[in-house]
Amino acid sequence: MRKRFVAGNWKMHMNIAEAEALASAIVERTKGTDFRVLVAPPFTALHTVSKIVAGSHVELGAQNMAAAEKGAHTGEISPLMLADIGVSSVILGHSERRHDYGESDSLINSKVVLALSHGFEVILCVGETLEERDTGKAERVVGTQLESGLAGVSEDLLARVVVAYEPVWAIGTGRTATPEDADAIHAHIRRAIGDMYSSAAAESLVIQYGGSVKPDNASGLLGKENIDGALVGGASLKAEDFAAIVNA
Ligand code: PEP
């Protein structure tokens, strides 16, 4: 049985005081949920938020991670540093990292393998651009991102991977895939995992949807058979909206 999982990606928002208030409100407002709940604050607020969520049901995520443990990597954050702060999950392959910062499938794969070797859960983001969707390439693009992102990941390690399907054209745009369209790609992802691993692996894979998820569209999306949760950007910045999605 797949456990429902809602994660909030705060991106480059929130100073320390704001992060503290938001994290406390999310802990309070999502108490008693059956879902897994995770927040991914900016790096500067991770330590503060880690103290707030410690001992609660809310898990701590990081928005990115270096592909190396230590050394001359100016501006990067090591898996050792994230573990030290109490991070349990790392978001990798987010479309903003792929498209705005030029992260390739092979770099993302190095990060995935390193993160898993350090015991983290990985939320691996995949998704097509509008042009790719309009030219009928969505399934192929997502399939390639999955295959390259998971190269060298064994079925045992796959148990610590969550896939987030995030169509690029729906992120931060207010446009959402219809529940039917999203579910169709989620089913495709599950089939692809079945081909790469096994039907048991496909059945147990948690697949989140991301792209302008809001309180008013969450229940339609989360009601679909293959949609096991959400990766939420904008709406995760207000405790009330985020909690409404968790409680959808
Ligand atoms: C995201 O950043 O992963 C995301 C889905 O953002 P938004 O919910 O704002 O579209």
Residues whose N, C-alpha, C, O or C-beta is under 5 A from the ligand:
A	BS01	PEP	N9 A170 I171 G172 T173 G210 G211 S212 V213 L231 V232 G233 G234 A235
